[in-house]
Structure formats: C-alpha cells, structure tokens
Amino acid sequence: MIAGLRTALALMTRTQALLAGRRSEPYNGS
C-alpha cells in the first residue's frame, strides 16, 4: 500500500513539474 502511495506521489510531483515548466514557457499551440 505504501508503495502505491509513493508511486502516486511521484506521479503527482512529476505532473506538477511538467505543468510548471509548461506554464513558465510560452505556450504555442500544436
């Protein structure tokens, strides 16, 4: 169970980092 929580936490952190990086950069539409 703790392993699952750890995985979820890592995933959330990675998503937050991706969102932050995307927000800091000028967003160009694909």
Backbone hydrogen bonds, N-H to C=O, Kabsch-Sander energy under -0.5 kcal/mol:
donor,donor_aa,acceptor,acceptor_aa,energy
5,L,1,M,-2.3
6,R,2,I,-2.8
7,T,3,A,-2.5
8,A,4,G,-2.6
9,L,5,L,-2.6
10,A,6,R,-2.7
11,L,7,T,-2.6
12,M,8,A,-2.6
13,T,9,L,-2.7
14,R,10,A,-2.5
15,T,11,L,-2.5
16,Q,12,M,-2.8
17,A,13,T,-2.5
18,L,14,R,-2.5
19,L,15,T,-2.8
20,A,16,Q,-2.7
21,G,17,A,-2.8
22,R,18,L,-2.6
23,R,19,L,-2.3
24,S,20,A,-2.4
25,E,21,G,-1.9
28,N,26,P,-0.7
